[in-house]
Amino acid sequence: MRLSSFSYLLLIPGAVAWNHIKASELQERLQRGERTLVAYIHHQPQDKPSQLLEPIWTSLQSQPPVDETAIVSIECSLSLPDCLQADVASYPAIRLLLLPPSSQTTTPNATSNKPKQHRYRGPRTASSILAFLRRMTRQSSSGLPTPVTTENMTTFASTADDVVFLGRFGPSKGKEKATGLSGLLRKEYESAARRYRDRYTFGIMTVPTSGSTVTCQNNVEGVHLSLSAAEISRPGAVDEFVRRCAEEVIPALTRRNELSFYETGKSIVHFFPPTPDARAAYLAEMRPLAQKYAEYLHFVTTDPREFPGAAEMLGLSRSQGGLSVQNPNTGDVYPYRRREKISAASVEAFLGDIIQGNVHAWKPGEGHDEL
C-alpha cells in the first residue's frame, strides 16, 4: 500500500512540527509576487542541523513578518527535484526567493519563471536571520548601494546594520562617472556591494569634493575604518577592507572556519555558551580581553550542538559547558575550574596561571566538575 504524503510525513521525526508546504504552493506564492524565505531540510535522524533549526524556524514564523516576507519550509525527501533546482547541496539550506515582476504574469510552468534566489550564509539564529531579511528588503533588487544624504548619514551608519559601509564619491559630469582611481574605487565598491549585500549594508552618497573614500562602521566591535582612492591600486583592496572591518573579535567556531584557527599555532580559548543570551553576555564581557591578547590567542565560542563531544574532549561537562584553553601545538588542554564566575578578570588570571605553570594540563580520564 502506498503512503500518502501526509502519512509519510508522520513517519519522519519532527516533520509535522515543521509544517512544511509543497513545492506547488511555493510556486503559487512566487507567482503572486510574494517574497518568500525557504528552509530546505531533510529530516532524517542523522541530520542534526535540520533538527536544530526547527525551533528557530518556528520562532521566526510566530513573529511579525519583515516587509510581508513569508517564512516556509520544504521537506526535500518529498520534493528532491525542487530542492536540486534550488541548488541545495547540504541541509538545511536557507534561500530568499522572489520572482522578477516581469515573470509574475506568465504561466506557472514557463522556463523563464525561475525565481531570483539569495543564499543565507550567516549563523542559524533568529536574530541573524531577521537581520538578513531586513538587509535584503532595504536594498534595491539590483544590489546597488542605498542612497544616503548628509541629513541621514550618521543615523544610517550607526543603526542600519551591525556592519555598515558608506561610499562617498564626487559629483559625476552628466551621465559619466568619475575616471581614474576615484572611478575605479566606485566601480569596485559597487561590485562589492552586490557580492556582500546578504551579509552587510552598503550606502552611497555624493559629496561636493572630487575626492572619493569608503568608510566602514562595525557597530558590534566598535571598529571604524576608511579606504581612500589612492589605496585602490592594490589588488583585492576592497575585499580585504570588507574582511577587516567585518571581522569578529570572538567568532563562532564552525566546520567552515575551524581549520583556520588550528593552522596558526595559537592557543584557542573555547567557550561553550548554553544559550544565545549567554553567548551575547560573554562577547560583551570578553571582547576587550580578546583584543588585548589577539596576537597570541584565539577566542572563540563553540556550539556543543554543532561539535558534539567537544566539551568532554576539552575537560568539560557537556551539560554544563564552560571555558577551556587548548594548545594545538602540544595537545594540552586546560579547563577553567576556578571558583570565580567566568569574567574578563578571572579568565585573564587563569591565563596567567597557565603561562606560569601553576595549572597542570588536563588528561582524559580525570573527569570534570560534574563527577
Contacts in CASP RR format, 6 or more apart in sequence:
PFRMAT RR
TARGET T0000
AUTHOR 0000-0000-0000
METHOD contacts of the structure
MODEL  1
MRLSSFSYLLLIPGAVAWNHIKASELQERLQRGERTLVAYIHHQPQDKPS
QLLEPIWTSLQSQPPVDETAIVSIECSLSLPDCLQADVASYPAIRLLLLP
PSSQTTTPNATSNKPKQHRYRGPRTASSILAFLRRMTRQSSSGLPTPVTT
ENMTTFASTADDVVFLGRFGPSKGKEKATGLSGLLRKEYESAARRYRDRY
TFGIMTVPTSGSTVTCQNNVEGVHLSLSAAEISRPGAVDEFVRRCAEEVI
PALTRRNELSFYETGKSIVHFFPPTPDARAAYLAEMRPLAQKYAEYLHFV
TTDPREFPGAAEMLGLSRSQGGLSVQNPNTGDVYPYRRREKISAASVEAF
LGDIIQGNVHAWKPGEGHDEL
3 11 0 8 1.000
5 22 0 8 1.000
5 78 0 8 1.000
8 78 0 8 1.000
9 15 0 8 1.000
9 16 0 8 1.000
9 20 0 8 1.000
9 75 0 8 1.000
9 78 0 8 1.000
10 16 0 8 1.000
12 43 0 8 1.000
12 44 0 8 1.000
12 75 0 8 1.000
12 77 0 8 1.000
13 43 0 8 1.000
13 45 0 8 1.000
13 51 0 8 1.000
14 43 0 8 1.000
14 51 0 8 1.000
14 54 0 8 1.000
15 43 0 8 1.000
15 75 0 8 1.000
17 54 0 8 1.000
17 58 0 8 1.000
18 41 0 8 1.000
18 43 0 8 1.000
18 54 0 8 1.000
18 57 0 8 1.000
18 73 0 8 1.000
18 75 0 8 1.000
19 61 0 8 1.000
19 73 0 8 1.000
20 72 0 8 1.000
20 73 0 8 1.000
20 74 0 8 1.000
20 75 0 8 1.000
20 78 0 8 1.000
21 72 0 8 1.000
21 73 0 8 1.000
21 74 0 8 1.000
22 74 0 8 1.000
22 79 0 8 1.000
23 74 0 8 1.000
23 79 0 8 1.000
23 82 0 8 1.000
26 36 0 8 1.000
26 38 0 8 1.000
26 72 0 8 1.000
26 74 0 8 1.000
26 82 0 8 1.000
26 97 0 8 1.000
27 108 0 8 1.000
27 113 0 8 1.000
28 108 0 8 1.000
29 36 0 8 1.000
29 70 0 8 1.000
29 72 0 8 1.000
30 36 0 8 1.000
30 97 0 8 1.000
30 98 0 8 1.000
30 99 0 8 1.000
30 104 0 8 1.000
30 113 0 8 1.000
30 115 0 8 1.000
31 99 0 8 1.000
31 104 0 8 1.000
31 108 0 8 1.000
31 113 0 8 1.000
32 104 0 8 1.000
33 98 0 8 1.000
33 99 0 8 1.000
33 101 0 8 1.000
33 104 0 8 1.000
34 68 0 8 1.000
34 69 0 8 1.000
34 70 0 8 1.000
34 98 0 8 1.000
35 67 0 8 1.000
35 68 0 8 1.000
35 69 0 8 1.000
35 70 0 8 1.000
35 96 0 8 1.000
35 97 0 8 1.000
35 98 0 8 1.000
35 137 0 8 1.000
36 69 0 8 1.000
36 70 0 8 1.000
36 71 0 8 1.000
36 72 0 8 1.000
36 96 0 8 1.000
36 97 0 8 1.000
36 98 0 8 1.000
37 60 0 8 1.000
37 69 0 8 1.000
37 70 0 8 1.000
37 71 0 8 1.000
37 72 0 8 1.000
37 94 0 8 1.000
37 95 0 8 1.000
37 96 0 8 1.000
37 97 0 8 1.000
37 120 0 8 1.000
37 129 0 8 1.000
37 133 0 8 1.000
38 72 0 8 1.000
38 73 0 8 1.000
38 74 0 8 1.000
38 86 0 8 1.000
38 94 0 8 1.000
38 95 0 8 1.000
38 96 0 8 1.000
38 97 0 8 1.000
39 53 0 8 1.000
39 57 0 8 1.000
39 72 0 8 1.000
39 73 0 8 1.000
39 74 0 8 1.000
39 92 0 8 1.000
39 93 0 8 1.000
39 94 0 8 1.000
40 73 0 8 1.000
40 74 0 8 1.000
40 76 0 8 1.000
40 83 0 8 1.000
40 86 0 8 1.000
40 88 0 8 1.000
40 91 0 8 1.000
40 92 0 8 1.000
40 93 0 8 1.000
40 94 0 8 1.000
40 95 0 8 1.000
41 47 0 8 1.000
41 50 0 8 1.000
41 53 0 8 1.000
41 73 0 8 1.000
41 74 0 8 1.000
41 75 0 8 1.000
41 76 0 8 1.000
41 91 0 8 1.000
41 92 0 8 1.000
42 50 0 8 1.000
42 75 0 8 1.000
42 76 0 8 1.000
42 77 0 8 1.000
42 91 0 8 1.000
42 92 0 8 1.000
43 50 0 8 1.000
43 51 0 8 1.000
43 75 0 8 1.000
43 77 0 8 1.000
44 50 0 8 1.000
44 77 0 8 1.000
47 91 0 8 1.000
48 305 0 8 1.000
48 308 0 8 1.000
49 91 0 8 1.000
49 92 0 8 1.000
49 124 0 8 1.000
49 306 0 8 1.000
50 91 0 8 1.000
50 92 0 8 1.000
52 124 0 8 1.000
52 305 0 8 1.000
53 92 0 8 1.000
53 124 0 8 1.000
56 124 0 8 1.000
56 125 0 8 1.000
56 126 0 8 1.000
56 129 0 8 1.000
57 71 0 8 1.000
57 73 0 8 1.000
59 126 0 8 1.000
60 71 0 8 1.000
60 126 0 8 1.000
60 129 0 8 1.000
60 130 0 8 1.000
61 71 0 8 1.000
63 126 0 8 1.000
63 130 0 8 1.000
65 71 0 8 1.000
66 130 0 8 1.000
66 133 0 8 1.000
66 134 0 8 1.000
66 137 0 8 1.000
67 133 0 8 1.000
67 134 0 8 1.000
67 137 0 8 1.000
69 96 0 8 1.000
69 133 0 8 1.000
69 137 0 8 1.000
74 82 0 8 1.000
74 83 0 8 1.000
76 82 0 8 1.000
76 83 0 8 1.000
76 88 0 8 1.000
76 91 0 8 1.000
83 93 0 8 1.000
85 114 0 8 1.000
86 93 0 8 1.000
86 95 0 8 1.000
86 97 0 8 1.000
86 117 0 8 1.000
87 117 0 8 1.000
92 124 0 8 1.000
93 119 0 8 1.000
94 119 0 8 1.000
94 120 0 8 1.000
94 124 0 8 1.000
94 129 0 8 1.000
95 117 0 8 1.000
95 118 0 8 1.000
95 119 0 8 1.000
95 120 0 8 1.000
96 117 0 8 1.000
96 118 0 8 1.000
96 120 0 8 1.000
96 132 0 8 1.000
96 133 0 8 1.000
96 136 0 8 1.000
97 115 0 8 1.000
97 116 0 8 1.000
97 117 0 8 1.000
98 115 0 8 1.000
98 116 0 8 1.000
98 141 0 8 1.000
99 113 0 8 1.000
99 115 0 8 1.000
99 116 0 8 1.000
100 116 0 8 1.000
100 141 0 8 1.000
103 110 0 8 1.000
103 112 0 8 1.000
103 113 0 8 1.000
106 112 0 8 1.000
106 113 0 8 1.000
107 113 0 8 1.000
116 141 0 8 1.000
118 136 0 8 1.000
118 198 0 8 1.000
119 198 0 8 1.000
120 129 0 8 1.000
120 132 0 8 1.000
120 198 0 8 1.000
121 198 0 8 1.000
121 199 0 8 1.000
122 128 0 8 1.000
122 129 0 8 1.000
122 132 0 8 1.000
122 199 0 8 1.000
123 252 0 8 1.000
125 276 0 8 1.000
127 276 0 8 1.000
131 161 0 8 1.000
131 162 0 8 1.000
132 198 0 8 1.000
132 199 0 8 1.000
134 161 0 8 1.000
135 161 0 8 1.000
135 197 0 8 1.000
135 198 0 8 1.000
135 199 0 8 1.000
135 200 0 8 1.000
135 201 0 8 1.000
136 197 0 8 1.000
136 198 0 8 1.000
138 146 0 8 1.000
138 160 0 8 1.000
138 201 0 8 1.000
139 145 0 8 1.000
139 146 0 8 1.000
139 197 0 8 1.000
139 201 0 8 1.000
139 202 0 8 1.000
140 146 0 8 1.000
142 194 0 8 1.000
143 193 0 8 1.000
143 194 0 8 1.000
143 197 0 8 1.000
144 190 0 8 1.000
144 193 0 8 1.000
144 194 0 8 1.000
144 204 0 8 1.000
145 165 0 8 1.000
145 167 0 8 1.000
145 189 0 8 1.000
145 190 0 8 1.000
145 193 0 8 1.000
145 202 0 8 1.000
145 203 0 8 1.000
145 204 0 8 1.000
146 156 0 8 1.000
146 160 0 8 1.000
146 201 0 8 1.000
146 202 0 8 1.000
146 203 0 8 1.000
146 204 0 8 1.000
147 203 0 8 1.000
147 204 0 8 1.000
147 205 0 8 1.000
148 156 0 8 1.000
148 166 0 8 1.000
148 203 0 8 1.000
148 204 0 8 1.000
148 205 0 8 1.000
149 205 0 8 1.000
150 205 0 8 1.000
153 166 0 8 1.000
153 205 0 8 1.000
156 164 0 8 1.000
156 166 0 8 1.000
156 203 0 8 1.000
157 164 0 8 1.000
157 166 0 8 1.000
157 215 0 8 1.000
157 217 0 8 1.000
158 164 0 8 1.000
158 217 0 8 1.000
158 219 0 8 1.000
159 219 0 8 1.000
160 201 0 8 1.000
161 200 0 8 1.000
161 201 0 8 1.000
161 219 0 8 1.000
162 200 0 8 1.000
162 218 0 8 1.000
162 219 0 8 1.000
162 220 0 8 1.000
163 199 0 8 1.000
163 200 0 8 1.000
163 201 0 8 1.000
163 216 0 8 1.000
163 217 0 8 1.000
163 218 0 8 1.000
163 219 0 8 1.000
163 220 0 8 1.000
163 245 0 8 1.000
163 246 0 8 1.000
164 200 0 8 1.000
164 201 0 8 1.000
164 202 0 8 1.000
164 203 0 8 1.000
164 216 0 8 1.000
164 217 0 8 1.000
164 219 0 8 1.000
165 189 0 8 1.000
165 192 0 8 1.000
165 193 0 8 1.000
165 200 0 8 1.000
165 201 0 8 1.000
165 202 0 8 1.000
165 203 0 8 1.000
165 214 0 8 1.000
165 215 0 8 1.000
165 216 0 8 1.000
165 242 0 8 1.000
165 245 0 8 1.000
166 202 0 8 1.000
166 203 0 8 1.000
166 204 0 8 1.000
166 205 0 8 1.000
166 214 0 8 1.000
166 215 0 8 1.000
166 216 0 8 1.000
166 217 0 8 1.000
167 186 0 8 1.000
167 189 0 8 1.000
167 202 0 8 1.000
167 203 0 8 1.000
167 204 0 8 1.000
167 205 0 8 1.000
167 212 0 8 1.000
167 213 0 8 1.000
167 214 0 8 1.000
167 215 0 8 1.000
168 205 0 8 1.000
168 206 0 8 1.000
168 207 0 8 1.000
168 211 0 8 1.000
168 212 0 8 1.000
168 213 0 8 1.000
168 214 0 8 1.000
168 215 0 8 1.000
169 178 0 8 1.000
169 182 0 8 1.000
169 183 0 8 1.000
169 185 0 8 1.000
169 186 0 8 1.000
169 204 0 8 1.000
169 205 0 8 1.000
169 206 0 8 1.000
169 207 0 8 1.000
169 211 0 8 1.000
169 212 0 8 1.000
170 178 0 8 1.000
170 182 0 8 1.000
170 206 0 8 1.000
170 207 0 8 1.000
170 208 0 8 1.000
170 209 0 8 1.000
170 210 0 8 1.000
170 211 0 8 1.000
170 212 0 8 1.000
171 206 0 8 1.000
171 208 0 8 1.000
172 178 0 8 1.000
177 183 0 8 1.000
177 186 0 8 1.000
177 187 0 8 1.000
178 186 0 8 1.000
178 210 0 8 1.000
178 212 0 8 1.000
180 229 0 8 1.000
181 212 0 8 1.000
181 229 0 8 1.000
181 230 0 8 1.000
181 232 0 8 1.000
181 233 0 8 1.000
182 210 0 8 1.000
182 211 0 8 1.000
182 212 0 8 1.000
182 229 0 8 1.000
183 212 0 8 1.000
183 229 0 8 1.000
184 229 0 8 1.000
184 232 0 8 1.000
184 233 0 8 1.000
185 212 0 8 1.000
185 214 0 8 1.000
185 227 0 8 1.000
185 228 0 8 1.000
185 229 0 8 1.000
185 232 0 8 1.000
185 238 0 8 1.000
186 212 0 8 1.000
188 232 0 8 1.000
188 237 0 8 1.000
188 238 0 8 1.000
189 202 0 8 1.000
189 204 0 8 1.000
189 214 0 8 1.000
189 238 0 8 1.000
190 204 0 8 1.000
191 238 0 8 1.000
192 202 0 8 1.000
192 238 0 8 1.000
192 239 0 8 1.000
192 242 0 8 1.000
193 202 0 8 1.000
193 203 0 8 1.000
193 204 0 8 1.000
196 202 0 8 1.000
196 242 0 8 1.000
199 246 0 8 1.000
200 242 0 8 1.000
200 246 0 8 1.000
211 229 0 8 1.000
212 228 0 8 1.000
212 229 0 8 1.000
213 226 0 8 1.000
213 227 0 8 1.000
213 228 0 8 1.000
213 229 0 8 1.000
214 226 0 8 1.000
214 227 0 8 1.000
214 238 0 8 1.000
214 241 0 8 1.000
215 224 0 8 1.000
215 225 0 8 1.000
215 226 0 8 1.000
215 227 0 8 1.000
216 223 0 8 1.000
216 224 0 8 1.000
216 225 0 8 1.000
216 226 0 8 1.000
216 227 0 8 1.000
216 241 0 8 1.000
216 242 0 8 1.000
216 245 0 8 1.000
216 246 0 8 1.000
217 223 0 8 1.000
217 224 0 8 1.000
218 224 0 8 1.000
218 245 0 8 1.000
218 246 0 8 1.000
220 248 0 8 1.000
221 247 0 8 1.000
221 248 0 8 1.000
221 249 0 8 1.000
221 287 0 8 1.000
223 245 0 8 1.000
225 241 0 8 1.000
225 244 0 8 1.000
225 245 0 8 1.000
227 237 0 8 1.000
227 238 0 8 1.000
227 241 0 8 1.000
231 237 0 8 1.000
232 238 0 8 1.000
249 283 0 8 1.000
249 287 0 8 1.000
249 290 0 8 1.000
249 291 0 8 1.000
249 294 0 8 1.000
249 299 0 8 1.000
250 282 0 8 1.000
250 283 0 8 1.000
250 286 0 8 1.000
250 287 0 8 1.000
250 290 0 8 1.000
250 299 0 8 1.000
250 300 0 8 1.000
250 301 0 8 1.000
251 257 0 8 1.000
251 300 0 8 1.000
251 301 0 8 1.000
252 279 0 8 1.000
252 300 0 8 1.000
252 301 0 8 1.000
252 302 0 8 1.000
252 303 0 8 1.000
253 261 0 8 1.000
253 270 0 8 1.000
253 300 0 8 1.000
253 301 0 8 1.000
253 302 0 8 1.000
253 303 0 8 1.000
253 306 0 8 1.000
253 307 0 8 1.000
254 306 0 8 1.000
255 306 0 8 1.000
261 268 0 8 1.000
261 298 0 8 1.000
261 300 0 8 1.000
262 268 0 8 1.000
262 328 0 8 1.000
264 298 0 8 1.000
265 328 0 8 1.000
265 329 0 8 1.000
266 296 0 8 1.000
266 297 0 8 1.000
266 298 0 8 1.000
266 328 0 8 1.000
267 296 0 8 1.000
267 297 0 8 1.000
267 298 0 8 1.000
267 325 0 8 1.000
267 326 0 8 1.000
267 327 0 8 1.000
267 328 0 8 1.000
268 297 0 8 1.000
268 298 0 8 1.000
268 300 0 8 1.000
268 325 0 8 1.000
268 326 0 8 1.000
268 328 0 8 1.000
269 290 0 8 1.000
269 297 0 8 1.000
269 298 0 8 1.000
269 299 0 8 1.000
269 300 0 8 1.000
269 323 0 8 1.000
269 324 0 8 1.000
269 325 0 8 1.000
269 347 0 8 1.000
269 351 0 8 1.000
270 300 0 8 1.000
270 301 0 8 1.000
270 302 0 8 1.000
270 310 0 8 1.000
270 314 0 8 1.000
270 323 0 8 1.000
270 324 0 8 1.000
270 325 0 8 1.000
270 326 0 8 1.000
271 279 0 8 1.000
271 282 0 8 1.000
271 286 0 8 1.000
271 299 0 8 1.000
271 300 0 8 1.000
271 301 0 8 1.000
271 302 0 8 1.000
271 322 0 8 1.000
271 323 0 8 1.000
271 342 0 8 1.000
272 301 0 8 1.000
272 302 0 8 1.000
272 303 0 8 1.000
272 304 0 8 1.000
272 310 0 8 1.000
272 311 0 8 1.000
272 316 0 8 1.000
272 321 0 8 1.000
272 322 0 8 1.000
272 323 0 8 1.000
273 279 0 8 1.000
273 282 0 8 1.000
273 301 0 8 1.000
273 303 0 8 1.000
274 320 0 8 1.000
274 321 0 8 1.000
279 301 0 8 1.000
282 301 0 8 1.000
282 342 0 8 1.000
283 301 0 8 1.000
285 343 0 8 1.000
285 344 0 8 1.000
286 299 0 8 1.000
286 344 0 8 1.000
286 347 0 8 1.000
288 344 0 8 1.000
289 299 0 8 1.000
289 344 0 8 1.000
289 347 0 8 1.000
289 348 0 8 1.000
290 297 0 8 1.000
290 299 0 8 1.000
293 299 0 8 1.000
293 351 0 8 1.000
297 351 0 8 1.000
302 310 0 8 1.000
302 311 0 8 1.000
304 310 0 8 1.000
304 311 0 8 1.000
304 318 0 8 1.000
304 321 0 8 1.000
308 318 0 8 1.000
309 318 0 8 1.000
311 317 0 8 1.000
311 318 0 8 1.000
311 321 0 8 1.000
311 322 0 8 1.000
311 324 0 8 1.000
312 318 0 8 1.000
312 368 0 8 1.000
313 333 0 8 1.000
313 364 0 8 1.000
314 324 0 8 1.000
314 326 0 8 1.000
314 333 0 8 1.000
314 335 0 8 1.000
314 362 0 8 1.000
315 324 0 8 1.000
315 333 0 8 1.000
315 335 0 8 1.000
315 362 0 8 1.000
315 366 0 8 1.000
315 367 0 8 1.000
315 368 0 8 1.000
316 322 0 8 1.000
316 323 0 8 1.000
316 324 0 8 1.000
316 335 0 8 1.000
316 368 0 8 1.000
317 368 0 8 1.000
317 369 0 8 1.000
317 370 0 8 1.000
319 370 0 8 1.000
320 369 0 8 1.000
320 370 0 8 1.000
322 335 0 8 1.000
322 336 0 8 1.000
322 342 0 8 1.000
323 335 0 8 1.000
323 336 0 8 1.000
323 342 0 8 1.000
323 347 0 8 1.000
324 333 0 8 1.000
324 334 0 8 1.000
324 335 0 8 1.000
324 336 0 8 1.000
324 362 0 8 1.000
325 333 0 8 1.000
325 334 0 8 1.000
325 336 0 8 1.000
325 350 0 8 1.000
325 351 0 8 1.000
325 354 0 8 1.000
326 332 0 8 1.000
326 333 0 8 1.000
326 334 0 8 1.000
327 333 0 8 1.000
327 334 0 8 1.000
330 361 0 8 1.000
331 361 0 8 1.000
332 361 0 8 1.000
333 361 0 8 1.000
333 362 0 8 1.000
334 350 0 8 1.000
334 354 0 8 1.000
334 359 0 8 1.000
334 361 0 8 1.000
334 362 0 8 1.000
335 362 0 8 1.000
335 368 0 8 1.000
336 342 0 8 1.000
336 347 0 8 1.000
336 350 0 8 1.000
337 369 0 8 1.000
338 346 0 8 1.000
338 349 0 8 1.000
338 350 0 8 1.000
340 346 0 8 1.000
350 359 0 8 1.000
352 358 0 8 1.000
353 359 0 8 1.000
END
